[in-house]
Amino acid sequence: MRMRVAKENSLRFLLSILCLFGAFGTGAADDVDLLLINGNVYTVNEKQPQAEAIAAKHHRIVFVGSNTDAKKFHAKQVVDLAGKTVVPGLTDSHCHIFGIGEREMRLNLEGTNTREDFLSKVKERVAQTARGKWIEGRGWIETFWKPPSFPRREELDKIAPDNPIYLTRADGHASVVNSAALKLAKIDNHTPDPFGGQILKTNGEPNGMLLDNAQDLVAKNIPPPSEAEREQAFLTGIDREIKLGWCEIQNAGSHYDDVDLMKKQFDAGKVKLRFVNCIYGPGADAQRFLKGGATIDAYDHHFTQRTIKVIFDGALGSRGAALLKPYSDKPETSGYLTEKPEKLRPMFEEALRRGIQVETHAIGDRANRTILDLYEAAFKAIPPNKRKIDNPRWRVEHAQIVDLADIPRFARLQVIPSMQPSHAISDLFFAPARLGMDRLAGAYAWQSFLKSGAIICGGSDAPVERGEPMIEFYAACTRKSIKGESGEGWHPEQAVSREDALKMFTTWPAFAAFEENDKGKIDIGMLADFTVLSADIMKIPPPEILKTHCAMTIVGGEVVFDSQTGR
């Protein structure tokens, strides 16, 4: 690993020299492709924390400094930022790109804050849908409903007796279906719960709620989308991400069949942002990936695939997250694991041998402890001298509820917690009831992780959350709802500084993706990725962060979105 990093540092130094002297082209040394001036630039670079101007040539940065020194450059394109704030290109370390697009294309139930509103939107879609056709939607969450209870099939049956319905909770770990969907799936009062899932029942009869792996019993009966629909979902998601200011996304799971579809869009020039993909495992997709090896775009990092994604438990909201002790508001359950540990062990060891990164969804404290145990066992079974990469930078996605004794293990094992700040401010309203006050000490414990020596790569988990970078940044440094609310026992001391919040979406995701020599800072030789913001998020009052928008997205020195033109 140290040898590889040294080689990459040497390469970046050489690129810097070549860029500065115009060796990549026939123009003069002071000819550049893009020149940004009059900016309020936060470099996330200790040697030069702030600047006014940046120049880029051949996709990389060749100058960072003052407006005065920038006058020597002759640029193909000059952008006067007029005081706008520039940060290194923001990275969403955890999102689901197809889900983002599908949310825009299907029945979007986000923001249905009452049961009546939820049912009204479903009823409206039923009226627009031919009899017998499936109705799919996502985004509902019952937290604010009165009472805050899950919807039931009987409610859907009244408005949709002739259409099978499948509506997924915002977290993706629970769905409600109607009787027509249950009938097609042949689910009745005798159907057993699958491993890692639950068919919720009332008086012994299925009530329409399916948790985690039980969702598959119905979902497998839904006609799959066409290739054209999948392409549309992918490109719709990409378009939304670019307009929000994300320069890179780390896609938290895809099936191998989607890889060719995604690469096709990249080859056609339809995708401008950088993309780090991972393949779901265990299973046939993961085995195919392990056999074929990683796809590493070492030159410009437009499409990289080197990671396996495991889903190890459910979600807190639907009480599927695996806890060490029972739920405070439902003592008969402590959640469940969605994969058998013995099934993961051989895959983890093979991944270490082949230099494949692993990231695992773990929300509950039992899931986090168990996955750390499995990671540690794999690291001991395959020592550094038998690995392709000595520090594999394995990750735990979410790490939402962690026993205090387990927090230091992340740094000790060099495991990266990949966390989504908006989860803390969304879960604020129900986590105390689910967990009780004692367990909140290890909930969304960002400062505790940082103080233990870990880094945190920040993401949004869209479409579970809205996926907006300013909401994530605000949540990380305020630990309050978007209305400024906090709650009893919510540990405000776990909020991070604005400097660390920025690192969560720049330098630390770059490290987590093995890209620290190319991305995450504004420095000579780095890729010319910038997010231009309408306000100075490092200084303005916290509520104004939420009003800040992306003014411009720049990837590889190319302006790929400008809010003034909408393109």
C-alpha positions, 0 to 999 in steps of 0.5 A: 500500500505504501509503495502504491501511494508513493507511486501515485504521489509521484504521478500527481507531481509529474502531472502538475509539472506537465500541466504547468509547462503546457506539456499536454498541448501545443499552447503556451505555458500560460494557456488554460482551459478554465479560469475562475476569478473573484471567488471565495475559495475554500481549498481544504488544503492546510498549506493554502486554506483559501484563494480567489482564483483557480486555473484548470488545464486538461481536467486538472488544476494548474493554479490556485491563488490570487486574482492578481497572479491569475492575470498571467493566464490566457483562458478559453473560458473565464468565469467571474464568480462575483464572490460566490463560494467554491469548495472541492467538488462535493461527493455523496458517499452513499446514495442509490442512483436508480432509486433517485430516478425512480422516485421522480418517475413513479408515485412519489410519497415523500412529504405525505405528513398525514395518513389522509394525504398519503391515501389521497395521493394513492387514490389519485394515481389509482384513477389514472391507472388501468385496472389490473396494472401495478401501482408502485410508489415510495417515500411515505413515513408514518412518523408524523401521522396521527396515530403514527402507525403503519398503513394497512392493506384494508385502507388500500383495498378501499381505494384500489380493489382491482390494482395490486399496490406496492408502496415502499417506506422512505427507508426502503426496508418496509412496504405496504401492499393491498390484498390484490398484491398479497393474493398474487404473491400467495401470502396468507395466514400460513405463510412463514416469515422468510429469513431476515424479514417479517410479514406483519399480522393482525389477529393472525392475518397479514395486514399488508406490511412487509419488512426487509426480505419479506418484501421480495415475496411480493416484489418478485411478482411485479413486472420488471422495468424495460431497459429504456425505463432503467436508462431513464431512471439512471439518467434522471437520477444523474441529472438531479445529482449534478444540479444539486452540486454533487461532482461524484456519487458512490452508488451504494449497490447495484446488480451486475446486469446494471453495469453494462447499462451504466457504462453505455451511458458513460461511453455515450457521453451522457454522464458527466459526474464521477461514479463509484459503483459497488455490486451487491453480495453475497450471491452470483453477482458478487462471485462474478465480480470477484472473478472478473476483478475491479474496474479502476479508472486511474486516469480521470475516475469517471467510472470505478467499481471495486466494492461489494455491498452487503445489507446486514440488517433492517432499518430503525424506523421499521424496527428491523435494525438488529439491536443488542437489546429489545426495542424500548417501544416493542419489547417483543423484538430486537430486530434481525440480521438479513444475512447469515454470518457464515455465508459472508466469511468466505466472501470477505476472505476472497475479497481481501485476497483480490483487493476488493473493498467491502461496505456493509449496511449496519444500523443497529448496535448488534449488526455493527458489533457482528460485522466488526467481528466478521471484518476482524476475523477476515483481517486475521485470516488473511494477513497483509502479506496475503492481501492485494492491498494491505489497508483495504479501507472497508466500510460500514454504511450508516453505523447509526446505533453503535455500542460505546465499547465498539466505537474505538474498534472502527479506528483500530481496525481501519474501518471507515464509518460511512454516515448520512447526517440527515438520518440523525435529524429525521430519526430525531422524532422517533429514535428516543422511543425506539431506543430509550435514552441510554442507547442514544449516547451511541446514536449518530455519534459523529464526534465520538468517531472522530475523537477515536481516530476514525474518519467519516465519509458523508452521504445522503442515502437518497432516495431514503432522504432528499439527497441535498448536500446543504441539508447534509452539511447543515445536519452535520454541524447543527444536529437539529431538524430543518426547523431548528428543533432538537430533543431530549437526550439528543447529544448536541455535542456530537455535532461537528465543526463546519470544517469537519462537515466539509471534509465529510463530503470532500477529502474523507470520501476521496480517501474512502474511494482510494482517490485522495491523490486526485480528489478532495482538495483544491490543489495543483495537480488535483482533478478540477472538480468544484462545487460553486455555492450561492453563499458562504456556508462556512460563515453564514448563520446555520438556517441560511445554509438550508437556503444556499443553492448550487450555482455551478457544478464543474467536473474536470474543468468543464462546467456541467451545470450553471444555475443561471442557464439551468443547464 
